[in-house]
Amino acid sequence: MSIFLEYLQEHNELFSEIAYLDPFIQDASALIINSFNKGGKLLIAGNGGSASDSQHIAAEFTGRLIRDRKPLPALSIATDTSALTCIPNDYSFDDVFSRQIQALGNDKDVFMGITTSGNSGNILTAFKKSQDLGLKTIALLGKDGGLAKDVADVVIIVPSFTTARIQEAHILIGHAICANVEFKMGLV
């Protein structure tokens, strides 16, 4: 079997078993809608491929996913190279997102942390800072959820131990959340 066919089989098997995540996706969507209705914003972060996913999901909100509509306030805090190098240099890598949340976030906002392991120190620190400041939190996780499964308001765990499959599911979930928000806010 080719690598592609092997990956496709893994992908299809995983995606055929994650329909049970829908209530958690609905809960995450509701948190974001409530935030937007109060004048809040969505802050998103992750590391590596999850940083790319955070940027992709934020762009779906500020751009569009389905049809033309007003832009929605979402921001990936994993994209500012000056902050991503300054904060770890002056403090620690665990503080790279929490310092930005402290600077940019407020109690009307939602923080979405993406970590395939559930154990990324900087995401865990960001969840703690978010809770201290009154932000609602959404965790997009994989594997067994790691430490993050116990620290977010809404926890979505993709039941796989393969990072690439988890990331594929995370982007599907991000698209579903954005589509829910668009639809439920009457924007499409």
ZAKE-607491 format. One line per field, with one value per atom (N, C-alpha, C): z, y, x; residue in one letter; atom name. Coordinates in nm, 2 decimals. Example, Ala and Ser with C-alpha at 12.3 -4.5 7.8 and 13.67 -1.06 7.14 Angstrom:
<recs>
Z <- 0.78|0.78|0.78|0.71|0.71|0.79
Y <- -0.57|-0.45|-0.33|-0.22|-0.11|0.00
X <- 1.32|1.23|1.32|1.28|1.37|1.29
res <- A|A|A|S|S|S
atom <- N|CA|C|N|CA|C
</recs>
This chain:
<recs>
Z <- 0.00|0.00|0.00|-0.08|-0.08|0.04|0.07|0.19|0.18|0.06|0.05|0.08|0.03|0.06|0.21|0.27|0.41|0.49|0.46|0.52|0.50|0.38|0.35|0.43|0.45|0.53|0.67|0.73|0.87|0.88|0.78|0.79|0.79|0.69|0.68|0.81|0.86|0.99|1.10|1.12|1.22|1.20|1.08|1.05|1.06|1.04|1.05|1.20|1.29|1.43|1.52|1.46|1.54|1.54|1.49|1.49|1.63|1.73|1.87|1.92|1.85|1.89|1.86|1.79|1.75|1.87|1.98|2.09|2.14|2.14|2.19|2.09|1.96|1.86|1.87|1.90|1.92|2.04|2.15|2.27|2.24|2.17|2.13|2.05|1.95|1.87|1.95|2.05|2.14|2.22|2.27|2.34|2.25|2.13|2.04|2.00|1.97|1.94|2.05|2.17|2.29|2.30|2.28|2.28|2.18|2.06|1.95|1.98|2.03|2.06|2.17|2.26|2.36|2.32|2.19|2.15|2.17|2.20|2.23|2.10|2.12|2.00|2.04|1.94|1.95|1.93|2.03|2.02|2.01|1.92|1.89|1.89|1.95|1.94|1.94|1.89|1.88|1.84|1.84|1.81|1.68|1.60|1.47|1.38|1.34|1.26|1.32|1.45|1.52|1.52|1.51|1.49|1.35|1.25|1.12|1.12|1.20|1.21|1.28|1.38|1.45|1.35|1.27|1.17|1.06|1.02|0.92|0.97|1.10|1.16|1.18|1.23|1.24|1.11|1.00|0.87|0.82|0.86|0.81|0.88|1.00|1.07|1.02|1.00|0.95|0.80|0.73|0.59|0.57|0.52|0.50|0.49|0.53|0.51|0.40|0.41|0.31|0.21|0.26|0.16|0.22|0.14|0.18|0.31|0.40|0.53|0.60|0.70|0.77|0.84|0.85|0.92|1.06|1.12|1.26|1.33|1.45|1.52|1.58|1.50|1.54|1.51|1.60|1.58|1.63|1.54|1.58|1.65|1.78|1.85|1.83|1.73|1.70|1.58|1.54|1.41|1.41|1.52|1.54|1.57|1.47|1.50|1.60|1.61|1.72|1.86|1.88|2.00|2.03|1.92|1.94|1.97|1.95|1.98|2.10|2.12|2.23|2.36|2.37|2.50|2.55|2.46|2.51|2.55|2.48|2.51|2.65|2.67|2.80|2.91|2.89|2.99|2.97|2.91|2.88|2.77|2.70|2.59|2.64|2.77|2.83|2.84|2.83|2.85|2.71|2.60|2.47|2.44|2.48|2.45|2.56|2.68|2.80|2.81|2.77|2.78|2.67|2.56|2.46|2.50|2.56|2.62|2.72|2.81|2.91|2.84|2.74|2.67|2.59|2.52|2.42|2.47|2.57|2.60|2.71|2.72|2.83|2.85|2.95|2.99|2.89|2.78|2.67|2.57|2.58|2.47|2.50|2.40|2.40|2.36|2.43|2.39|2.34|2.22|2.17|2.16|2.24|2.24|2.16|2.07|1.99|2.02|2.07|2.10|2.08|1.99|1.96|2.07|2.16|2.27|2.40|2.40|2.52|2.63|2.60|2.71|2.68|2.58|2.54|2.65|2.71|2.83|2.80|2.68|2.66|2.64|2.59|2.58|2.72|2.80|2.94|3.01|3.00|3.06|3.01|2.88|2.82|2.87|2.89|2.95|3.09|3.17|3.31|3.31|3.22|3.22|3.17|3.07|3.02|3.13|3.21|3.32|3.43|3.45|3.55|3.51|3.38|3.32|3.29|3.30|3.28|3.14|3.05|2.92|2.92|2.83|2.81|2.73|2.74|2.68|2.60|2.49|2.41|2.38|2.41|2.38|2.27|2.16|2.05|2.08|2.11|2.15|2.07|2.10|2.04|2.15|2.10|2.19|2.30|2.43|2.54|2.60|2.54|2.59|2.68|2.73|2.81|2.93|2.98|3.09|3.06|2.93|2.89|2.90|2.90|2.90|3.03|3.13|3.26|3.29|3.19|3.22|3.13|3.04|2.94|2.97|2.93|2.94|2.84|2.72|2.62|2.57|2.58|2.54|2.43|2.32|2.20|2.18|2.20|2.19|2.07|1.97|1.86|1.90|1.89|1.95|1.85|1.84|1.76|1.83|1.80|1.85|1.73|1.61|1.50|1.47|1.49|1.49|1.36|1.24|1.12|1.11|1.16|1.15|1.25|1.37|1.46|1.40|1.33|1.27|1.16|1.08|0.98|1.04|1.15|1.22|1.28|1.33|1.39|1.29|1.17|1.07|1.03|1.02|1.00|1.11|1.23|1.35|1.34|1.31|1.30|1.20|1.08|0.98|1.02|1.09|1.14|1.24|1.33|1.43|1.36|1.27|1.19|1.12|1.05|0.98|1.08|1.19|1.29|1.33|1.36|1.40|1.29|1.17|1.06|1.05|1.05|1.04|1.15|1.28|1.39|1.42|1.37|1.38|1.26|1.17|1.06|0.95|0.94|0.85|0.71|0.70|0.57|0.53
Y <- -0.12|0.00|0.12|0.22|0.35|0.43|0.52|0.61|0.69|0.74|0.82|0.73|0.61|0.53|0.49|0.47|0.44|0.56|0.68|0.80|0.82|0.80|0.82|0.72|0.60|0.50|0.55|0.59|0.64|0.76|0.85|0.97|0.93|0.84|0.80|0.73|0.64|0.57|0.67|0.77|0.87|0.95|1.00|1.09|1.02|0.89|0.81|0.80|0.83|0.80|0.93|1.05|1.17|1.25|1.19|1.26|1.30|1.22|1.25|1.38|1.44|1.57|1.69|1.66|1.77|1.86|1.80|1.88|1.98|1.93|2.02|2.13|2.10|2.20|2.30|2.26|2.35|2.44|2.38|2.46|2.56|2.52|2.62|2.73|2.70|2.80|2.90|2.85|2.93|3.03|2.98|3.07|3.19|3.15|3.26|3.35|3.30|3.39|3.48|3.43|3.52|3.62|3.59|3.69|3.79|3.75|3.85|3.94|3.89|3.97|4.07|4.04|4.14|4.23|4.22|4.31|4.25|4.12|4.06|4.00|3.93|3.87|3.73|3.66|3.53|3.54|3.50|3.49|3.34|3.31|3.17|3.15|3.03|3.01|2.86|2.83|2.69|2.69|2.58|2.57|2.49|2.52|2.44|2.44|2.32|2.31|2.36|2.36|2.42|2.57|2.63|2.77|2.81|2.73|2.75|2.73|2.63|2.62|2.74|2.79|2.91|3.03|3.04|3.15|3.12|3.00|2.96|2.99|2.94|2.96|3.11|3.19|3.33|3.40|3.36|3.41|3.38|3.26|3.23|3.32|3.36|3.46|3.60|3.65|3.78|3.80|3.69|3.69|3.64|3.52|3.46|3.31|3.23|3.09|3.04|3.09|3.04|3.15|3.26|3.37|3.50|3.60|3.74|3.77|3.83|3.88|3.97|4.03|4.12|4.05|4.10|4.03|4.02|3.91|3.88|3.89|3.94|3.97|3.85|3.80|3.69|3.72|3.67|3.70|3.58|3.54|3.44|3.51|3.47|3.53|3.45|3.37|3.28|3.33|3.46|3.50|3.62|3.69|3.81|3.77|3.77|3.72|3.80|3.93|4.01|3.96|3.94|3.89|3.75|3.67|3.53|3.51|3.62|3.61|3.70|3.81|3.90|3.83|3.79|3.73|3.61|3.51|3.40|3.45|3.55|3.59|3.66|3.75|3.82|3.75|3.66|3.58|3.43|3.36|3.22|3.19|3.07|3.03|3.00|2.96|2.93|3.05|3.17|3.30|3.36|3.30|3.37|3.40|3.32|3.35|3.42|3.38|3.44|3.59|3.64|3.78|3.85|3.79|3.86|3.86|3.75|3.75|3.86|3.87|3.98|4.12|4.14|4.27|4.29|4.19|4.21|4.16|4.07|4.01|4.08|4.05|4.10|4.00|4.02|3.92|3.91|3.98|3.96|3.85|3.82|3.74|3.59|3.52|3.38|3.35|3.26|3.20|3.06|3.03|2.89|2.85|2.75|2.69|2.56|2.54|2.42|2.35|2.23|2.15|2.00|1.94|1.80|1.70|1.74|1.66|1.69|1.82|1.87|1.91|1.90|1.93|2.04|2.12|2.24|2.34|2.36|2.45|2.59|2.64|2.78|2.79|2.68|2.68|2.66|2.58|2.56|2.69|2.76|2.89|2.99|2.99|3.08|3.05|2.92|2.89|2.95|2.93|2.99|3.14|3.21|3.35|3.39|3.32|3.35|3.34|3.23|3.22|3.32|3.36|3.47|3.60|3.62|3.75|3.74|3.62|3.61|3.57|3.53|3.49|3.35|3.32|3.18|3.11|2.98|2.90|2.78|2.75|2.64|2.57|2.44|2.36|2.26|2.27|2.17|2.08|1.96|1.87|1.74|1.66|1.52|1.43|1.31|1.20|1.17|1.18|1.16|1.30|1.41|1.54|1.60|1.52|1.57|1.65|1.74|1.83|1.93|1.97|2.07|2.03|1.90|1.86|1.90|1.94|1.97|2.12|2.20|2.35|2.44|2.39|2.47|2.46|2.56|2.56|2.46|2.45|2.36|2.28|2.15|2.06|1.97|1.98|1.90|1.81|1.68|1.59|1.50|1.51|1.42|1.29|1.18|1.05|0.98|1.04|0.98|1.01|0.93|0.95|0.99|1.02|1.05|1.20|1.28|1.43|1.48|1.42|1.47|1.45|1.33|1.31|1.40|1.43|1.52|1.66|1.71|1.84|1.85|1.74|1.74|1.75|1.68|1.70|1.84|1.89|2.03|2.13|2.12|2.22|2.20|2.07|2.05|2.11|2.09|2.14|2.29|2.35|2.50|2.55|2.49|2.53|2.51|2.40|2.38|2.48|2.52|2.62|2.76|2.79|2.92|2.92|2.81|2.80|2.81|2.74|2.75|2.90|2.97|3.11|3.19|3.17|3.25|3.22|3.10|3.06|3.11|3.08|3.12|3.27|3.34|3.49|3.55|3.46|3.51|3.58|3.54|3.61|3.55|3.43|3.36|3.31
X <- 0.09|0.00|0.09|0.05|0.13|0.11|0.20|0.19|0.06|0.03|-0.09|-0.22|-0.22|-0.34|-0.35|-0.23|-0.23|-0.28|-0.23|-0.28|-0.43|-0.47|-0.62|-0.70|-0.65|-0.73|-0.73|-0.62|-0.62|-0.71|-0.71|-0.79|-0.94|-0.98|-1.12|-1.17|-1.08|-1.12|-1.14|-1.05|-1.07|-1.20|-1.21|-1.32|-1.46|-1.46|-1.59|-1.63|-1.54|-1.57|-1.58|-1.58|-1.57|-1.70|-1.81|-1.94|-1.98|-1.94|-1.98|-1.92|-1.83|-1.77|-1.87|-1.97|-2.06|-2.11|-2.16|-2.20|-2.10|-1.97|-1.86|-1.83|-1.85|-1.83|-1.94|-2.06|-2.17|-2.15|-2.09|-2.06|-1.95|-1.85|-1.74|-1.80|-1.89|-1.95|-2.03|-2.10|-2.19|-2.10|-1.99|-1.90|-1.85|-1.81|-1.76|-1.88|-1.99|-2.11|-2.14|-2.14|-2.16|-2.06|-1.93|-1.82|-1.84|-1.87|-1.89|-2.01|-2.11|-2.23|-2.21|-2.11|-2.07|-1.96|-1.92|-1.81|-1.67|-1.66|-1.54|-1.48|-1.36|-1.29|-1.24|-1.20|-1.14|-0.99|-0.92|-0.77|-0.73|-0.64|-0.61|-0.46|-0.41|-0.27|-0.24|-0.13|-0.08|0.07|0.14|0.28|0.29|0.39|0.42|0.30|0.25|0.14|0.01|0.00|-0.11|-0.11|0.01|0.02|-0.04|0.00|-0.06|-0.21|-0.26|-0.41|-0.47|-0.40|-0.46|-0.47|-0.37|-0.37|-0.48|-0.50|-0.60|-0.74|-0.76|-0.90|-0.93|-0.83|-0.85|-0.89|-0.82|-0.84|-0.98|-1.04|-1.17|-1.27|-1.25|-1.34|-1.32|-1.20|-1.18|-1.21|-1.19|-1.22|-1.36|-1.38|-1.51|-1.48|-1.58|-1.58|-1.67|-1.80|-1.90|-1.94|-1.99|-2.02|-1.98|-1.99|-1.95|-2.03|-1.96|-2.03|-1.93|-1.98|-1.89|-1.78|-1.66|-1.55|-1.58|-1.53|-1.55|-1.42|-1.41|-1.29|-1.22|-1.12|-1.04|-0.90|-0.81|-0.66|-0.58|-0.49|-0.39|-0.28|-0.25|-0.14|-0.01|-0.01|0.11|0.18|0.15|0.20|0.30|0.30|0.39|0.53|0.62|0.75|0.83|0.80|0.87|0.82|0.69|0.64|0.69|0.70|0.74|0.88|0.96|1.11|1.14|1.07|1.10|1.05|0.93|0.88|0.96|0.99|1.07|1.21|1.27|1.40|1.40|1.30|1.30|1.24|1.15|1.08|1.11|1.01|1.03|0.93|0.96|0.87|0.73|0.72|0.59|0.51|0.57|0.50|0.46|0.50|0.48|0.34|0.24|0.10|0.03|0.07|0.00|0.03|0.15|0.18|0.09|0.07|-0.01|-0.16|-0.20|-0.34|-0.35|-0.26|-0.26|-0.27|-0.20|-0.19|-0.32|-0.37|-0.48|-0.62|-0.62|-0.75|-0.82|-0.95|-1.04|-1.15|-1.23|-1.33|-1.45|-1.45|-1.55|-1.49|-1.37|-1.30|-1.30|-1.26|-1.25|-1.10|-1.04|-0.91|-0.92|-0.88|-0.88|-0.73|-0.70|-0.56|-0.56|-0.47|-0.46|-0.33|-0.34|-0.22|-0.26|-0.18|-0.21|-0.19|-0.09|-0.06|-0.14|-0.19|-0.25|-0.16|-0.03|0.07|0.17|0.14|0.23|0.23|0.35|0.36|0.30|0.33|0.29|0.13|0.07|-0.07|-0.14|-0.08|-0.13|-0.12|-0.01|0.01|-0.09|-0.12|-0.22|-0.36|-0.39|-0.52|-0.53|-0.43|-0.43|-0.45|-0.37|-0.38|-0.52|-0.57|-0.71|-0.81|-0.80|-0.90|-0.88|-0.76|-0.73|-0.80|-0.80|-0.85|-1.00|-1.06|-1.20|-1.24|-1.14|-1.17|-1.23|-1.32|-1.37|-1.26|-1.26|-1.15|-1.20|-1.14|-1.17|-1.04|-1.03|-0.91|-0.94|-0.86|-0.86|-0.74|-0.77|-0.66|-0.66|-0.56|-0.55|-0.51|-0.48|-0.43|-0.53|-0.48|-0.57|-0.61|-0.58|-0.61|-0.51|-0.42|-0.31|-0.36|-0.27|-0.31|-0.42|-0.42|-0.52|-0.66|-0.69|-0.83|-0.90|-0.82|-0.88|-0.88|-0.84|-0.83|-0.91|-0.99|-1.06|-1.21|-1.29|-1.43|-1.49|-1.44|-1.49|-1.37|-1.38|-1.26|-1.31|-1.23|-1.26|-1.13|-1.14|-1.03|-1.05|-0.96|-0.96|-0.89|-0.96|-0.91|-0.81|-0.69|-0.59|-0.45|-0.36|-0.22|-0.13|-0.18|-0.11|-0.12|-0.02|-0.03|-0.09|-0.05|-0.11|-0.26|-0.31|-0.45|-0.52|-0.46|-0.52|-0.53|-0.43|-0.43|-0.53|-0.55|-0.65|-0.79|-0.81|-0.94|-0.96|-0.85|-0.86|-0.90|-0.85|-0.89|-1.04|-1.08|-1.23|-1.31|-1.27|-1.34|-1.34|-1.23|-1.22|-1.32|-1.32|-1.42|-1.56|-1.59|-1.73|-1.77|-1.68|-1.71|-1.73|-1.65|-1.67|-1.80|-1.84|-1.96|-2.08|-2.07|-2.18|-2.20|-2.09|-2.10|-2.16|-2.12|-2.18|-2.32|-2.36|-2.50|-2.59|-2.54|-2.62|-2.63|-2.53|-2.54|-2.62|-2.67|-2.75|-2.66|-2.54|-2.45|-2.44|-2.50|-2.50|-2.64
res <- M|M|M|S|S|S|I|I|I|F|F|F|L|L|L|E|E|E|Y|Y|Y|L|L|L|Q|Q|Q|E|E|E|H|H|H|N|N|N|E|E|E|L|L|L|F|F|F|S|S|S|E|E|E|I|I|I|A|A|A|Y|Y|Y|L|L|L|D|D|D|P|P|P|F|F|F|I|I|I|Q|Q|Q|D|D|D|A|A|A|S|S|S|A|A|A|L|L|L|I|I|I|I|I|I|N|N|N|S|S|S|F|F|F|N|N|N|K|K|K|G|G|G|G|G|G|K|K|K|L|L|L|L|L|L|I|I|I|A|A|A|G|G|G|N|N|N|G|G|G|G|G|G|S|S|S|A|A|A|S|S|S|D|D|D|S|S|S|Q|Q|Q|H|H|H|I|I|I|A|A|A|A|A|A|E|E|E|F|F|F|T|T|T|G|G|G|R|R|R|L|L|L|I|I|I|R|R|R|D|D|D|R|R|R|K|K|K|P|P|P|L|L|L|P|P|P|A|A|A|L|L|L|S|S|S|I|I|I|A|A|A|T|T|T|D|D|D|T|T|T|S|S|S|A|A|A|L|L|L|T|T|T|C|C|C|I|I|I|P|P|P|N|N|N|D|D|D|Y|Y|Y|S|S|S|F|F|F|D|D|D|D|D|D|V|V|V|F|F|F|S|S|S|R|R|R|Q|Q|Q|I|I|I|Q|Q|Q|A|A|A|L|L|L|G|G|G|N|N|N|D|D|D|K|K|K|D|D|D|V|V|V|F|F|F|M|M|M|G|G|G|I|I|I|T|T|T|T|T|T|S|S|S|G|G|G|N|N|N|S|S|S|G|G|G|N|N|N|I|I|I|L|L|L|T|T|T|A|A|A|F|F|F|K|K|K|K|K|K|S|S|S|Q|Q|Q|D|D|D|L|L|L|G|G|G|L|L|L|K|K|K|T|T|T|I|I|I|A|A|A|L|L|L|L|L|L|G|G|G|K|K|K|D|D|D|G|G|G|G|G|G|L|L|L|A|A|A|K|K|K|D|D|D|V|V|V|A|A|A|D|D|D|V|V|V|V|V|V|I|I|I|I|I|I|V|V|V|P|P|P|S|S|S|F|F|F|T|T|T|T|T|T|A|A|A|R|R|R|I|I|I|Q|Q|Q|E|E|E|A|A|A|H|H|H|I|I|I|L|L|L|I|I|I|G|G|G|H|H|H|A|A|A|I|I|I|C|C|C|A|A|A|N|N|N|V|V|V|E|E|E|F|F|F|K|K|K|M|M|M|G|G|G|L|L|L|V|V|V
atom <- N|CA|C|N|CA|C|N|CA|C|N|CA|C|N|CA|C|N|CA|C|N|CA|C|N|CA|C|N|CA|C|N|CA|C|N|CA|C|N|CA|C|N|CA|C|N|CA|C|N|CA|C|N|CA|C|N|CA|C|N|CA|C|N|CA|C|N|CA|C|N|CA|C|N|CA|C|N|CA|C|N|CA|C|N|CA|C|N|CA|C|N|CA|C|N|CA|C|N|CA|C|N|CA|C|N|CA|C|N|CA|C|N|CA|C|N|CA|C|N|CA|C|N|CA|C|N|CA|C|N|CA|C|N|CA|C|N|CA|C|N|CA|C|N|CA|C|N|CA|C|N|CA|C|N|CA|C|N|CA|C|N|CA|C|N|CA|C|N|CA|C|N|CA|C|N|CA|C|N|CA|C|N|CA|C|N|CA|C|N|CA|C|N|CA|C|N|CA|C|N|CA|C|N|CA|C|N|CA|C|N|CA|C|N|CA|C|N|CA|C|N|CA|C|N|CA|C|N|CA|C|N|CA|C|N|CA|C|N|CA|C|N|CA|C|N|CA|C|N|CA|C|N|CA|C|N|CA|C|N|CA|C|N|CA|C|N|CA|C|N|CA|C|N|CA|C|N|CA|C|N|CA|C|N|CA|C|N|CA|C|N|CA|C|N|CA|C|N|CA|C|N|CA|C|N|CA|C|N|CA|C|N|CA|C|N|CA|C|N|CA|C|N|CA|C|N|CA|C|N|CA|C|N|CA|C|N|CA|C|N|CA|C|N|CA|C|N|CA|C|N|CA|C|N|CA|C|N|CA|C|N|CA|C|N|CA|C|N|CA|C|N|CA|C|N|CA|C|N|CA|C|N|CA|C|N|CA|C|N|CA|C|N|CA|C|N|CA|C|N|CA|C|N|CA|C|N|CA|C|N|CA|C|N|CA|C|N|CA|C|N|CA|C|N|CA|C|N|CA|C|N|CA|C|N|CA|C|N|CA|C|N|CA|C|N|CA|C|N|CA|C|N|CA|C|N|CA|C|N|CA|C|N|CA|C|N|CA|C|N|CA|C|N|CA|C|N|CA|C|N|CA|C|N|CA|C|N|CA|C|N|CA|C|N|CA|C|N|CA|C|N|CA|C|N|CA|C|N|CA|C|N|CA|C|N|CA|C|N|CA|C|N|CA|C|N|CA|C|N|CA|C|N|CA|C|N|CA|C|N|CA|C|N|CA|C|N|CA|C|N|CA|C|N|CA|C|N|CA|C|N|CA|C|N|CA|C|N|CA|C|N|CA|C|N|CA|C|N|CA|C|N|CA|C|N|CA|C|N|CA|C|N|CA|C|N|CA|C|N|CA|C|N|CA|C|N|CA|C|N|CA|C|N|CA|C|N|CA|C|N|CA|C|N|CA|C|N|CA|C|N|CA|C|N|CA|C|N|CA|C|N|CA|C|N|CA|C|N|CA|C|N|CA|C|N|CA|C
</recs>
